[in-house]
């Protein structure tokens, strides 16, 4: 059964479609493993969020780390998105799509001098500064380059969010942001510098959050800082609430963005500041599936194993987070079902996609689809075990575009061969 979040993936006459194309035909043409993305889903998700926030002066900065393919970035730019980047490479990708620099926010706890220089040269909206040392470096590089460094301070609001500990970022125990009590002093230092311009205040409390309350608490914290600074004559124009909007993976209710927006509107009613939000998976997560082919079905006295041709190098999330992804057959089954682990070919016991999952009794050669893999799928992939990374395909109605060809094994060794054998 397809989760309701997969609005552009559906069964027709017993076979799984993406928009108007059979997934089996894409596997036949391009091989497996392969990521398939629905353009309609991505644009639908963006438009729905933009409409929900329409009562606020808001800029939606897509979080590039969720899925950084140039084709997808260009789709979102054309739809009206800005970008949240966390590296010089992501900044280059955003600018390569033609993004207006004033719609780009540079986040991340470990920005290098070269990355700062690139952001300053481009004239981005702001750096979300995460430490006193970073503020000093932005100032010195802005001075050296004869630029003005536009900044906000990322405040750690000490707000707990119910999510996986690896993707929780808003408490004192996390490496991210500046403690609330230190933020005011950094703002005073920035206000006294001729090389810096204060844009706003930022926070980010984590990822895959399904409850609105933590967002409201975080906004209340940074609004209090904004009011305190205004009383000192330091005016802010931007409130960056970060991202982390959760989506369903196994039947959960998604974050109620309508309710969230209502609470944000109430809190910002008397404010002239622009709201920045940085969704990633909420825009692309349910827009992608990973196609994989069954290689073997193994049975022993205690377990069943469905061995597929995709591995943890292709989709890291289950091994990294123990995350859940629905797995369905590309052809509908009405036959018997089995309890099985779905595992890959990598020489690691952590190479799995599901444990003790109730599945159709599939046979070697059949196709499976791992759902909700449009975010943190390909971007986390690797060449572990010298495995080429999968193809990526973008579907628009009845058209399919190969947006990244499958790597070839020979290509993986090109950089190594340049050193010779001596």
Sine and cosine of phi, psi and omega as CSV:
sin_phi,cos_phi,sin_psi,cos_psi,sin_omega,cos_omega
0.00,0.00,0.79,-0.62,0.00,-1.00
-0.97,0.25,0.70,-0.71,0.13,-0.99
-0.87,0.48,0.50,-0.86,-0.04,-1.00
-0.90,0.43,-0.37,0.93,-0.02,-1.00
-0.93,0.37,-0.34,0.94,-0.02,-1.00
-0.99,0.10,0.94,0.35,-0.18,-0.98
-0.94,0.35,-0.41,0.91,-0.03,-1.00
-0.94,-0.33,0.19,0.98,0.11,-0.99
-0.87,-0.49,0.77,-0.63,-0.11,-0.99
-0.33,-0.94,0.33,-0.94,0.10,-0.99
-1.00,0.00,0.66,-0.75,0.15,-0.99
-0.67,-0.74,0.83,-0.56,-0.01,-1.00
0.80,0.60,0.62,0.79,0.11,-0.99
0.99,0.13,0.11,0.99,0.02,-1.00
-0.78,-0.63,0.51,-0.86,-0.10,-0.99
-0.99,0.11,0.75,-0.66,0.01,-1.00
-0.92,-0.40,0.48,-0.88,0.30,-0.95
-0.91,-0.41,0.91,-0.42,-0.14,-0.99
0.79,0.61,-0.91,-0.41,-0.05,-1.00
-0.94,-0.35,0.38,0.93,-0.03,-1.00
-0.83,-0.56,0.66,-0.75,0.10,-0.99
-0.95,0.32,0.75,-0.66,0.04,-1.00
-0.91,0.41,-0.52,0.85,0.02,-1.00
-0.88,0.48,-0.60,0.80,0.01,-1.00
-0.93,0.38,-0.55,0.83,0.04,-1.00
-0.94,0.35,-0.62,0.78,0.06,-1.00
-0.91,0.42,-0.63,0.78,0.01,-1.00
-0.89,0.45,-0.64,0.77,-0.06,-1.00
-0.99,0.17,-0.64,0.77,-0.16,-0.99
-0.93,-0.36,-0.10,1.00,0.00,-1.00
0.98,0.18,0.04,-1.00,0.03,-1.00
-0.74,-0.68,0.40,-0.92,-0.08,1.00
-0.92,0.38,0.42,-0.91,0.04,-1.00
-0.44,-0.90,0.66,-0.75,0.14,-0.99
-1.00,-0.01,0.72,-0.69,0.04,-1.00
-0.84,-0.54,0.80,-0.60,-0.02,-1.00
-0.90,-0.44,0.58,-0.81,0.05,-1.00
-0.99,-0.17,0.91,-0.41,0.04,-1.00
-0.89,0.46,-0.64,0.77,0.00,-1.00
-0.87,0.50,-0.62,0.78,0.01,-1.00
-0.91,0.41,-0.70,0.72,-0.02,-1.00
-0.87,0.50,-0.75,0.67,-0.03,-1.00
-0.93,0.36,-0.59,0.81,0.07,-1.00
-0.88,0.48,-0.72,0.70,0.00,-1.00
-0.88,0.47,-0.68,0.74,-0.01,-1.00
-0.91,0.40,-0.72,0.69,-0.03,-1.00
-0.89,0.46,-0.61,0.79,0.00,-1.00
-0.92,0.40,-0.65,0.76,0.03,-1.00
-0.93,0.37,-0.67,0.74,0.01,-1.00
-0.88,0.48,-0.67,0.74,0.02,-1.00
-0.91,0.42,-0.60,0.80,-0.01,-1.00
-0.91,0.42,-0.57,0.82,-0.03,-1.00
-1.00,-0.08,0.21,0.98,-0.14,-0.99
-0.89,0.45,-0.39,0.92,-0.01,-1.00
-0.98,0.19,-0.10,1.00,-0.04,-1.00
-0.90,-0.44,0.52,-0.86,0.21,-0.98
-0.96,0.30,0.98,-0.20,-0.18,-0.98
-0.73,-0.68,0.55,-0.83,0.13,-0.99
-0.86,-0.51,0.85,-0.53,0.04,-1.00
-1.00,-0.06,0.95,-0.33,0.02,-1.00
-0.98,-0.21,0.97,-0.24,0.00,-1.00
-0.87,0.50,0.73,-0.68,0.00,-1.00
-0.99,0.17,0.97,-0.24,-0.16,-0.99
-0.87,0.49,-0.49,0.87,-0.06,-1.00
-0.89,0.46,-0.36,0.93,-0.03,-1.00
-0.92,0.39,-0.66,0.75,0.05,-1.00
-0.28,-0.96,0.94,-0.34,-0.21,-0.98
-0.98,-0.21,0.25,0.97,-0.04,-1.00
-0.88,0.47,0.71,-0.71,-0.05,-1.00
-0.84,0.54,-0.60,0.80,-0.03,-1.00
-0.90,0.44,-0.64,0.76,0.00,-1.00
-0.96,0.29,-0.64,0.77,0.06,-1.00
-0.87,0.49,-0.65,0.76,-0.01,-1.00
-0.91,0.40,-0.62,0.78,0.08,-1.00
-0.84,0.55,-0.74,0.67,-0.06,-1.00
-0.94,0.33,-0.61,0.79,0.07,-1.00
-0.87,0.50,-0.71,0.70,0.00,-1.00
-0.90,0.44,-0.47,0.88,0.02,-1.00
-0.98,0.19,-0.22,0.98,0.04,-1.00
0.90,-0.44,0.16,0.99,-0.04,-1.00
-0.99,0.13,0.53,-0.84,0.31,-0.95
-1.00,-0.07,-0.21,-0.98,-0.08,-1.00
-0.66,-0.75,0.62,-0.78,0.16,-0.99
-0.96,-0.30,0.88,-0.47,-0.05,-1.00
-0.89,-0.46,0.42,-0.91,-0.02,-1.00
-0.77,-0.64,0.25,0.97,0.05,-1.00
-0.35,-0.94,0.27,-0.96,0.08,-1.00
-0.90,0.45,-0.57,0.82,0.04,-1.00
-0.90,0.43,-0.68,0.73,0.04,-1.00
-0.92,0.40,-0.60,0.80,0.07,-1.00
-0.87,0.49,-0.70,0.72,0.01,-1.00
-0.89,0.46,-0.65,0.76,0.03,-1.00
-0.88,0.48,-0.72,0.69,-0.02,-1.00
-0.88,0.48,-0.71,0.71,-0.02,-1.00
-0.93,0.37,-0.53,0.85,0.01,-1.00
-0.90,0.44,-0.47,0.88,0.04,-1.00
-0.98,0.21,-0.13,0.99,-0.06,-1.00
1.00,-0.05,0.27,0.96,0.01,-1.00
-0.87,0.50,0.68,-0.74,0.10,-0.99
-0.93,0.38,0.80,-0.60,-0.04,-1.00
-0.81,0.59,-0.55,0.83,-0.03,-1.00
-0.95,0.30,0.03,1.00,0.11,-0.99
-0.95,-0.33,0.22,0.98,-0.07,-1.00
-0.93,-0.38,0.79,-0.62,0.07,-1.00
-0.93,-0.37,0.73,-0.68,-0.01,-1.00
-0.96,-0.28,0.95,-0.32,0.02,-1.00
-0.97,-0.24,0.00,-1.00,0.08,-1.00
0.90,-0.44,0.59,-0.81,-0.16,-0.99
-1.00,0.07,-0.21,0.98,-0.11,-0.99
-0.73,-0.68,0.80,0.60,-0.01,-1.00
-0.93,0.37,0.69,-0.72,0.02,-1.00
-1.00,-0.01,0.19,-0.98,0.04,-1.00
-0.88,0.48,-0.68,0.73,0.00,-1.00
-0.88,0.47,-0.63,0.78,0.02,-1.00
-0.92,0.40,-0.66,0.76,0.05,-1.00
-0.89,0.45,-0.68,0.74,0.02,-1.00
-0.86,0.51,-0.66,0.75,0.00,-1.00
-0.91,0.42,-0.67,0.74,0.03,-1.00
-0.92,0.40,-0.64,0.77,0.03,-1.00
-0.91,0.40,-0.67,0.74,0.00,-1.00
-0.90,0.44,-0.59,0.81,-0.02,-1.00
-0.97,0.26,-0.47,0.88,-0.05,-1.00
0.99,0.17,0.71,0.71,-0.05,-1.00
-0.92,0.38,0.28,-0.96,-0.03,-1.00
-0.84,0.55,-0.75,0.66,0.00,-1.00
-0.13,-0.99,0.46,-0.89,0.25,-0.97
-1.00,-0.04,0.76,-0.64,0.16,-0.99
-1.00,0.07,0.99,-0.16,-0.13,-0.99
-0.98,0.22,0.69,-0.72,-0.12,-0.99
-0.87,-0.49,0.09,1.00,0.04,-1.00
-0.25,-0.97,0.27,-0.96,0.05,-1.00
-0.90,0.43,-0.61,0.79,0.02,-1.00
-0.90,0.45,-0.63,0.78,0.02,-1.00
-0.92,0.39,-0.65,0.76,0.03,-1.00
-0.86,0.50,-0.67,0.74,0.00,-1.00
-0.90,0.44,-0.61,0.79,-0.01,-1.00
-0.94,0.33,-0.67,0.75,0.06,-1.00
-0.85,0.52,-0.69,0.72,-0.02,-1.00
-0.89,0.45,-0.72,0.70,-0.05,-1.00
-0.92,0.39,-0.62,0.79,0.00,-1.00
-0.95,0.31,-0.59,0.80,0.06,-1.00
-0.89,0.46,-0.65,0.76,0.04,-1.00
-0.89,0.45,-0.73,0.68,-0.04,-1.00
-0.90,0.44,-0.60,0.80,-0.05,-1.00
-1.00,-0.03,0.02,1.00,-0.04,-1.00
0.83,0.56,0.71,0.71,0.05,-1.00
-0.87,-0.50,0.20,-0.98,0.16,-0.99
-0.96,-0.29,0.85,-0.53,0.00,-1.00
-1.00,0.07,0.92,-0.40,0.02,-1.00
-1.00,0.04,0.79,-0.61,-0.15,-0.99
-0.70,-0.72,0.40,-0.91,0.34,-0.94
-0.78,-0.63,0.28,-0.96,0.09,-1.00
-0.97,-0.23,0.81,-0.59,0.10,-0.99
-0.99,0.13,0.92,-0.40,-0.02,-1.00
-1.00,-0.05,0.70,-0.71,0.14,-0.99
-1.00,0.04,0.96,-0.28,-0.16,-0.99
-0.98,0.18,-0.04,1.00,-0.05,-1.00
0.83,0.56,0.75,0.67,0.04,-1.00
-0.93,-0.36,0.80,-0.60,0.00,-1.00
-1.00,0.06,0.72,-0.69,0.07,-1.00
-0.87,-0.50,0.64,-0.76,-0.03,-1.00
-0.99,0.17,1.00,0.01,0.00,-1.00
-0.47,-0.88,0.01,-1.00,0.00,-1.00
-0.90,0.44,0.65,-0.76,-0.06,-1.00
-0.86,0.50,-0.44,0.90,0.00,-1.00
-0.95,0.30,-0.32,0.95,-0.03,-1.00
-0.86,-0.52,0.35,0.94,0.14,-0.99
-0.99,-0.11,0.74,-0.67,-0.17,-0.99
-0.72,-0.70,0.00,1.00,-0.22,-0.98
-0.96,-0.29,0.32,0.95,0.01,-1.00
-0.89,-0.45,0.22,-0.98,-0.07,-1.00
-0.88,0.47,-0.44,0.90,-0.04,-1.00
-0.97,0.24,-0.12,0.99,-0.06,-1.00
-1.00,-0.09,0.41,-0.91,-0.07,-1.00
-0.97,0.26,-0.16,0.99,-0.19,-0.98
-1.00,0.01,0.56,-0.83,0.19,-0.98
0.97,0.23,0.01,-1.00,-0.02,-1.00
-0.92,-0.40,0.72,-0.70,0.07,-1.00
-0.82,0.57,0.58,-0.82,-0.09,-1.00
-0.80,0.60,-0.65,0.76,-0.09,-1.00
-0.95,0.32,-0.30,0.95,0.02,-1.00
-1.00,-0.07,-0.31,0.95,-0.11,-0.99
-0.88,0.47,-0.65,0.76,-0.06,-1.00
-0.86,0.50,-0.66,0.75,0.00,-1.00
-0.91,0.42,-0.63,0.78,0.04,-1.00
-0.91,0.42,-0.62,0.78,0.05,-1.00
-0.90,0.45,-0.65,0.76,0.01,-1.00
-0.89,0.45,-0.65,0.76,0.03,-1.00
-0.90,0.44,-0.68,0.73,-0.01,-1.00
-0.91,0.41,-0.63,0.78,-0.03,-1.00
-0.91,0.42,-0.44,0.90,-0.03,-1.00
-1.00,0.05,-0.08,1.00,-0.07,-1.00
-0.99,-0.10,0.74,-0.67,0.08,-1.00
-0.96,0.27,-0.16,0.99,-0.07,-1.00
-0.98,-0.18,-0.02,1.00,-0.04,-1.00
-0.82,-0.57,0.54,-0.84,0.12,-0.99
-0.80,-0.60,0.84,-0.54,-0.01,-1.00
-0.98,0.18,0.84,-0.55,0.03,-1.00
-0.99,-0.12,-0.74,0.67,-0.11,-0.99
-0.17,-0.98,-0.37,-0.93,0.02,-1.00
-0.74,-0.68,0.60,-0.80,-0.11,-0.99
-0.73,-0.68,0.39,-0.92,0.17,-0.99
-0.44,-0.90,0.27,-0.96,0.10,-1.00
-0.38,-0.92,0.85,-0.53,-0.17,-0.99
-0.97,-0.26,-0.04,1.00,0.04,-1.00
0.59,-0.81,-0.11,-0.99,-0.08,-1.00
-0.82,-0.58,0.38,-0.93,0.04,-1.00
0.83,0.56,0.77,0.64,0.01,-1.00
-0.99,-0.13,0.77,-0.64,-0.10,-0.99
-0.95,-0.31,-0.04,1.00,-0.05,-1.00
-0.91,-0.41,0.69,-0.73,-0.04,-1.00
-0.97,0.24,-0.42,0.91,-0.14,-0.99
-0.84,0.54,-0.70,0.71,0.00,-1.00
-0.87,0.50,-0.57,0.82,0.03,-1.00
-0.91,0.41,-0.67,0.74,0.02,-1.00
-0.89,0.45,-0.67,0.74,0.02,-1.00
-0.88,0.47,-0.69,0.73,0.00,-1.00
-0.89,0.45,-0.67,0.74,0.02,-1.00
-0.90,0.44,-0.65,0.76,0.04,-1.00
-0.86,0.51,-0.63,0.77,0.00,-1.00
-0.91,0.42,-0.73,0.69,-0.06,-1.00
-0.98,0.22,-0.44,0.90,0.13,-0.99
-0.91,0.42,-0.62,0.78,0.03,-1.00
-0.89,0.46,-0.63,0.77,0.04,-1.00
-0.91,0.41,-0.67,0.74,0.02,-1.00
-0.87,0.49,-0.66,0.75,0.00,-1.00
-0.92,0.39,-0.65,0.76,0.02,-1.00
-0.89,0.46,-0.68,0.73,-0.01,-1.00
-0.92,0.38,-0.62,0.79,0.03,-1.00
-0.87,0.49,-0.61,0.80,0.02,-1.00
-0.91,0.42,-0.40,0.92,0.03,-1.00
-1.00,-0.07,0.03,1.00,0.00,-1.00
1.00,0.01,0.21,0.98,0.03,-1.00
-0.97,-0.25,0.95,-0.32,-0.11,-0.99
-0.99,-0.11,0.73,-0.69,0.05,-1.00
-0.95,-0.30,0.56,-0.83,0.00,-1.00
-0.90,-0.43,-0.17,0.99,-0.09,-1.00
-0.73,-0.68,0.71,-0.71,0.18,-0.98
-0.90,-0.43,0.92,-0.38,-0.03,-1.00
-0.98,-0.21,0.94,-0.33,-0.05,-1.00
-1.00,0.01,-0.03,1.00,-0.02,-1.00
0.96,0.26,-0.35,-0.94,-0.02,-1.00
-0.80,-0.60,-0.65,-0.76,0.02,-1.00
0.99,-0.12,0.21,0.98,-0.03,-1.00
-0.91,0.40,0.87,-0.50,-0.11,-0.99
-0.99,0.17,0.44,-0.90,0.02,-1.00
-0.78,-0.63,0.29,-0.96,0.02,-1.00
-0.97,0.24,0.71,-0.71,0.17,-0.99
-0.91,-0.41,-0.51,0.86,-0.01,-1.00
-0.63,-0.77,0.70,0.71,0.08,-1.00
1.00,-0.02,0.09,1.00,0.05,-1.00
-0.91,0.40,0.35,-0.94,0.17,-0.98
-0.97,0.23,0.73,-0.69,0.02,-1.00
-0.94,0.35,0.23,-0.97,0.12,-0.99
-0.82,0.57,0.75,-0.66,0.01,-1.00
-0.99,0.17,1.00,0.01,-0.09,-1.00
-0.93,0.37,-0.50,0.86,0.06,-1.00
-0.88,0.47,-0.72,0.69,0.01,-1.00
-0.92,0.39,-0.65,0.76,0.05,-1.00
-0.85,0.53,-0.74,0.67,-0.04,-1.00
-0.89,0.45,-0.61,0.80,0.03,-1.00
-0.88,0.48,-0.70,0.71,0.01,-1.00
-0.91,0.41,-0.61,0.79,0.05,-1.00
-0.91,0.42,-0.67,0.74,0.00,-1.00
-0.88,0.47,-0.68,0.73,0.02,-1.00
-0.87,0.49,-0.67,0.74,-0.06,-1.00
-0.96,0.27,-0.47,0.88,-0.07,-1.00
-0.97,-0.22,0.18,0.98,-0.08,-1.00
-0.83,0.56,-0.63,0.78,-0.06,-1.00
-0.99,-0.17,0.18,0.98,-0.05,-1.00
-0.97,-0.25,0.56,-0.83,0.09,-1.00
-0.99,-0.16,0.07,1.00,-0.06,-1.00
-0.97,0.24,0.55,-0.84,0.07,-1.00
-0.99,0.13,0.69,-0.72,0.05,-1.00
-1.00,0.00,0.76,-0.64,0.14,-0.99
-0.93,-0.37,0.76,-0.64,0.13,-0.99
-0.84,-0.55,0.46,-0.89,-0.16,-0.99
-0.76,-0.65,0.91,0.42,0.01,-1.00
-0.96,0.27,0.57,-0.82,0.10,-1.00
-0.83,-0.55,-0.97,0.25,-0.04,-1.00
-0.89,0.45,-0.47,0.88,-0.01,-1.00
-0.89,0.45,-0.37,0.93,0.01,-1.00
-0.99,-0.11,-0.54,0.84,-0.14,-0.99
-0.85,-0.53,-0.20,0.98,-0.12,-0.99
-0.84,0.55,-0.80,0.59,-0.06,-1.00
-1.00,0.09,0.13,0.99,0.01,-1.00
-1.00,-0.02,-0.03,1.00,-0.08,-1.00
-0.75,-0.66,0.51,-0.86,0.16,-0.99
-0.75,-0.67,0.45,-0.89,0.12,-0.99
-0.96,-0.26,0.90,-0.44,0.06,-1.00
-1.00,0.06,0.72,-0.70,0.01,-1.00
-0.56,-0.83,0.50,-0.87,-0.06,-1.00
-0.95,-0.30,0.64,-0.77,0.03,-1.00
-0.95,0.31,0.80,-0.61,0.06,-1.00
-1.00,-0.07,-0.74,0.67,-0.06,-1.00
-0.55,-0.84,0.40,-0.92,0.21,-0.98
-0.86,-0.51,0.92,-0.40,-0.04,-1.00
-0.97,-0.26,0.59,-0.81,0.04,-1.00
-0.70,-0.71,0.66,-0.75,0.20,-0.98
-0.75,-0.66,-0.19,-0.98,-0.10,-0.99
-0.93,0.38,-0.32,0.95,-0.09,-1.00
-0.88,-0.48,-0.44,0.90,-0.18,-0.98
-0.66,-0.75,0.42,-0.91,0.22,-0.97
-0.92,-0.38,0.63,-0.78,0.02,-1.00
-0.79,-0.62,0.81,-0.59,0.16,-0.99
-0.98,-0.19,0.94,-0.35,-0.05,-1.00
-1.00,-0.08,0.84,-0.55,-0.06,-1.00
-0.89,-0.46,0.19,-0.98,-0.08,-1.00
-1.00,0.06,-0.11,0.99,0.15,-0.99
-1.00,0.02,0.51,-0.86,0.00,-1.00
-0.74,-0.68,-0.02,-1.00,0.00,-1.00
-0.89,0.46,-0.36,0.93,0.08,-1.00
-0.94,0.34,-0.42,0.91,0.01,-1.00
-1.00,0.06,-0.62,0.79,0.02,-1.00
-0.65,-0.76,0.97,-0.25,-0.13,-0.99
-1.00,0.08,-0.35,0.94,-0.22,-0.98
-0.83,0.55,-0.70,0.71,0.01,-1.00
-0.88,0.48,-0.65,0.76,0.01,-1.00
-0.95,0.31,-0.60,0.80,-0.08,-1.00
-0.98,0.21,-0.70,0.72,-0.11,-0.99
-0.91,-0.41,-0.14,0.99,-0.21,-0.98
0.92,0.39,0.50,0.87,-0.11,-0.99
-0.96,0.29,0.42,-0.91,-0.02,-1.00
-0.98,-0.21,0.75,-0.66,0.17,-0.99
-0.76,-0.64,0.77,-0.64,0.10,-1.00
-0.89,0.45,0.66,-0.75,0.02,-1.00
-0.82,-0.58,0.83,-0.56,-0.06,-1.00
-0.76,-0.65,0.35,-0.94,0.06,-1.00
-0.99,0.16,0.61,-0.79,0.05,-1.00
-0.94,0.35,-0.42,0.91,0.14,-0.99
-0.95,-0.32,0.79,-0.62,0.00,-1.00
-0.89,0.45,0.65,-0.76,0.00,-1.00
-0.90,-0.44,0.66,-0.75,0.15,-0.99
-0.90,-0.44,0.07,1.00,-0.06,-1.00
-0.99,0.14,-0.20,-0.98,-0.04,-1.00
-0.88,0.47,0.33,-0.94,0.01,-1.00
-0.87,-0.50,0.35,-0.94,-0.01,-1.00
-0.74,-0.68,0.38,-0.93,0.19,-0.98
-1.00,-0.09,0.82,-0.57,-0.08,-1.00
-0.48,-0.88,0.43,-0.90,0.25,-0.97
-1.00,0.06,0.70,-0.71,0.12,-0.99
-0.98,-0.18,0.89,-0.46,-0.16,-0.99
-0.76,-0.65,0.34,-0.94,0.01,-1.00
-0.96,-0.27,-0.12,-0.99,-0.08,-1.00
-1.00,-0.02,0.01,1.00,-0.07,-1.00
-0.94,0.33,0.57,-0.82,-0.02,-1.00
-0.99,0.14,0.89,0.47,0.05,-1.00
-0.53,-0.85,0.67,-0.74,0.09,-1.00
-0.93,0.36,-0.34,0.94,0.06,-1.00
-0.98,0.19,0.02,1.00,-0.02,-1.00
-1.00,0.08,0.99,0.11,-0.02,-1.00
-0.58,-0.82,0.38,-0.93,0.12,-0.99
-0.91,-0.41,-0.36,0.93,0.00,-1.00
-0.31,-0.95,0.54,-0.84,0.11,-0.99
-0.91,-0.42,0.71,-0.70,0.10,-0.99
0.74,0.67,0.73,0.68,-0.02,-1.00
-1.00,0.02,0.66,-0.75,0.09,-1.00
-0.98,0.19,0.91,-0.41,-0.14,-0.99
-0.75,-0.66,0.35,-0.94,0.20,-0.98
-0.88,0.47,0.45,-0.89,0.02,-1.00
-0.97,0.23,0.98,0.20,-0.10,-0.99
-0.97,0.23,0.32,-0.95,0.00,-1.00
-0.86,-0.52,0.37,-0.93,0.08,-1.00
-0.80,0.60,0.66,-0.75,-0.03,-1.00
0.99,-0.13,-0.34,0.94,0.01,-1.00
-0.96,0.26,0.40,-0.92,-0.02,-1.00
-0.98,-0.19,0.67,-0.74,0.13,-0.99
-0.88,-0.47,0.45,-0.89,0.09,-1.00
-0.87,-0.49,0.83,-0.55,0.10,-0.99
-1.00,-0.05,0.90,-0.44,-0.19,-0.98
-1.00,0.07,0.29,-0.96,0.12,-0.99
0.84,0.55,0.77,0.64,-0.03,-1.00
-0.88,-0.47,0.35,0.94,0.02,-1.00
-0.96,0.28,-0.33,0.94,0.03,-1.00
-0.91,-0.42,0.68,-0.73,0.05,-1.00
0.84,0.55,0.57,0.82,0.09,-1.00
-0.97,-0.23,-1.00,0.04,-0.02,-1.00
-0.86,0.52,-0.61,0.79,-0.08,-1.00
-0.89,0.46,-0.39,0.92,0.04,-1.00
-0.99,-0.14,0.08,1.00,-0.06,-1.00
-0.96,0.27,0.30,-0.95,-0.05,-1.00
-0.54,-0.84,0.01,-1.00,0.05,-1.00
-0.96,-0.27,0.43,0.90,0.02,-1.00
-0.80,0.60,0.61,-0.79,-0.10,-1.00
0.90,0.43,0.38,0.93,-0.05,-1.00
0.78,0.63,0.78,0.62,0.03,-1.00
-0.96,-0.27,0.79,-0.61,0.07,-1.00
-0.89,0.46,0.61,-0.80,0.05,-1.00
-0.96,0.28,0.42,-0.91,-0.14,-0.99
-0.94,0.34,0.23,-0.97,0.17,-0.98
-0.96,0.29,0.39,-0.92,0.12,-0.99
-0.81,-0.58,0.70,-0.71,-0.10,-1.00
-0.76,-0.65,0.73,-0.69,0.04,-1.00
-0.93,-0.37,0.81,-0.58,-0.03,-1.00
-0.96,-0.27,0.74,-0.67,0.08,-1.00
-0.75,-0.66,0.99,-0.17,-0.05,-1.00
0.92,0.39,-0.89,-0.45,0.02,-1.00
-0.98,-0.19,0.20,0.98,-0.02,-1.00
-0.94,-0.34,0.66,-0.75,0.07,-1.00
-0.85,-0.53,0.74,-0.67,0.00,-1.00
-0.88,-0.48,0.83,-0.56,0.11,-0.99
-0.97,0.24,0.97,-0.23,-0.10,-0.99
-1.00,-0.07,-0.23,0.97,0.18,-0.98
-0.49,-0.87,0.86,-0.51,0.02,-1.00
-0.96,0.29,0.48,-0.88,0.09,-1.00
-0.87,0.50,0.69,-0.72,0.06,-1.00
-0.91,0.43,0.45,-0.89,0.09,-1.00
-0.97,-0.24,0.57,-0.82,-0.04,-1.00
-0.84,0.54,-0.64,0.77,-0.03,-1.00
-0.86,0.50,-0.58,0.82,-0.02,-1.00
-0.91,0.41,-0.47,0.88,-0.08,-1.00
-0.93,0.36,-0.35,0.94,-0.07,-1.00
-0.97,-0.25,0.06,1.00,-0.10,-1.00
-0.86,0.51,-0.74,0.67,-0.04,-1.00
-0.91,0.41,-0.51,0.86,-0.02,-1.00
-0.96,0.28,-0.57,0.82,-0.07,-1.00
-0.95,0.32,-0.32,0.95,-0.04,-1.00
-0.91,0.42,-0.33,0.94,-0.01,-1.00
-0.99,0.12,-0.15,0.99,-0.01,-1.00
0.97,0.23,0.00,-1.00,-0.05,-1.00
-0.99,-0.16,-0.12,0.99,-0.06,-1.00
-1.00,-0.01,0.00,0.00,0.00,0.00
